[in-house]
Amino acid sequence: MITRFNEQLGLALSYVYALVAVLTFGEVCARYFFNSPTQWTIEVVVLLAAMHYLIAGPQAYASEGHIRITVLYDRLPLPARRALTVLERLVVATTAGLVGWWALGQAQSALAIGERTGSNLNTYSPTILKVVLAIALGLLALQALAHLVRDRGRAHGG
């Protein structure tokens, strides 16, 4: 269930890059053809791209699409590879859980004070990104646990 959610959420948010491309193209045209750059485009583009970047982590992990250096791993016997995979899942779940817990505190603080950029736009980008970071790390931790459960079921013939 979490795997499908992470894959679908990442896919849905991938269309944000179409908007990023349109906004960037519009900014380039405004700046170089009309000598009238915008004040807001870069802030919005960075926010949208960063949000997708954060959500893309759980999506890549859900589909096993992350980068893995397998030159040594592939040479190991199956029991050793299974043990390393379990270790990897535990490390990812623990790290994402601990950093996610910290990020949750940061997000709560940002929400409480309404943290803003301090730029001309003075948007809530830092608050939004801190919330998305906490969510993304939570999704990543849950995904690692889901993989661990799935792998255990496969190892026991499930």
C-alpha positions in Angstrom: 0.0 0.0 0.0 2.8 2.5 0.9 4.7 1.4 -2.2 1.8 2.2 -4.5 1.2 5.5 -2.7 4.9 6.5 -3.0 5.0 5.6 -6.7 1.7 7.4 -7.5 2.6 10.5 -5.5 6.0 10.8 -7.1 4.4 10.3 -10.6 1.8 12.9 -9.9 4.3 15.4 -8.7 6.6 14.7 -11.7 4.3 16.9 -13.7 5.5 19.8 -11.6 8.6 19.9 -13.9 6.4 20.9 -16.8 5.3 23.9 -14.8 9.0 24.6 -13.8 9.9 24.5 -17.5 7.1 26.8 -18.5 8.0 29.3 -15.7 11.7 29.2 -16.5 11.0 29.7 -20.2 8.7 32.6 -19.4 11.4 34.1 -17.1 14.1 33.8 -19.8 11.7 35.5 -22.4 10.8 38.3 -19.9 14.4 38.9 -19.0 16.1 38.7 -22.4 13.4 39.7 -24.9 11.5 42.3 -22.9 14.2 43.4 -20.4 11.7 42.9 -17.7 12.7 40.0 -15.3 10.3 38.9 -12.7 10.9 39.0 -9.0 9.0 35.8 -8.2 9.9 33.1 -10.8 13.1 31.8 -9.3 11.6 31.5 -5.8 8.6 29.6 -7.1 10.7 27.3 -9.4 13.1 26.4 -6.6 10.2 25.7 -4.3 8.4 23.4 -6.8 11.6 21.6 -7.8 12.7 21.1 -4.2 9.3 19.7 -3.2 9.5 17.2 -6.1 13.1 16.3 -5.3 12.1 15.5 -1.7 9.2 13.3 -2.7 11.2 11.6 -5.5 13.3 9.9 -2.9 10.5 7.7 -1.5 9.3 7.2 -5.1 12.7 5.9 -6.3 13.1 3.7 -3.2 9.6 2.3 -3.7 10.3 1.2 -7.2 13.8 0.1 -6.4 15.0 2.7 -8.9 17.7 4.2 -6.7 21.3 3.9 -7.6 23.0 0.8 -6.2 26.7 -0.1 -6.8 26.5 -3.8 -7.3 30.1 -4.8 -8.3 30.7 -6.6 -5.0 27.1 -7.3 -4.0 26.4 -9.4 -7.1 29.5 -11.6 -6.4 28.2 -12.5 -2.9 26.3 -15.7 -2.3 22.5 -15.3 -2.0 22.4 -15.5 1.9 25.0 -12.7 2.2 23.1 -10.6 -0.3 19.9 -11.1 1.7 21.6 -10.2 4.9 23.0 -7.0 3.3 19.6 -6.1 1.9 18.1 -6.5 5.4 20.9 -4.3 6.8 20.3 -1.7 4.2 16.5 -1.6 4.9 17.2 -1.3 8.6 19.7 1.5 8.1 17.4 3.4 5.7 14.4 3.0 8.1 16.3 4.1 11.1 18.1 7.0 9.5 15.0 8.3 7.8 13.0 7.8 11.0 15.5 9.7 13.2 16.1 12.5 10.7 12.4 12.6 10.0 11.7 13.0 13.7 14.1 15.9 13.8 12.6 17.4 10.6 9.1 17.2 12.2 10.3 19.4 15.1 11.8 21.9 12.6 8.5 21.8 10.6 6.5 22.4 13.8 8.7 25.4 14.7 8.4 26.8 11.2 4.6 26.5 11.2 4.4 28.1 14.7 6.3 31.2 13.6 5.2 31.2 10.0 8.8 31.1 8.8 9.4 33.1 5.6 12.2 33.7 3.1 12.9 37.3 3.9 13.1 38.1 0.2 11.0 40.6 -1.8 8.3 38.0 -2.1 8.7 36.9 1.5 7.0 33.6 0.8 6.5 30.6 3.2 8.9 28.5 1.2 11.0 27.5 4.2 7.9 26.4 6.1 6.5 24.5 3.2 9.9 22.7 2.5 10.3 21.8 6.1 6.9 20.2 6.2 7.5 18.4 2.9 10.9 17.2 4.2 9.3 15.7 7.3 6.6 14.0 5.2 9.2 12.7 2.7 11.4 11.2 5.4 8.3 9.6 7.0 7.3 8.1 3.7 10.9 6.9 3.1 11.0 5.2 6.6 7.7 3.5 6.0 8.8 2.4 2.5 12.0 0.8 4.0 9.8 -1.0 6.6 7.4 -2.2 3.8 10.4 -3.5 1.8 11.6 -5.3 4.9 8.3 -7.0 5.5 8.0 -7.9 1.8 11.5 -9.3 1.7 10.9 -11.3 4.8 7.7 -12.8 3.2 9.6 -13.7 0.1 12.4 -15.4 2.1 9.8 -17.5 3.8 8.0 -18.5 0.6 5.3 -15.8 0.8 
